[in-house]
């Protein structure tokens, strides 16, 4: 795969795009640990807050307004699949 590096295996991130030109505005990565991330559903609240699920880690992350790492919003084994 073009651009793939083995060091990126198991890494996941959320990208913000400019819909007018497709330019990437921001990259926010899932925290690195021994379990590979599996980001899935994305929810954008009316307030602009963005949440994203990780069914492998059993976590819902919040995309911070500042910074480049997702923050744990909720954690439960019931979120695993």
C-alpha positions, 0 to 999 in steps of 0.5 A: 500500500502506498505510504504504508510504514510498518510502524503505523500498524495498529495506529488510528486517527481522526482527520478534519478536512476542508470540504471545499478543497479536501485539504487536511486541516488537523490530525488527532491520533488515538493514544498508543498502547499495546492494543491496536485501535479500531476507531468506528462510529463518529458522532458530532454534537450540536455543540461541535463536540466530536466523539468516536468509538473504539470497539477493540479497546472498549472506549469512546474518545472525545476529540479535544478542541486543542491538541493532537491526541484523542481523550478518553470520554467513557470506558466500558467492556460493554463497548467492545465487539 
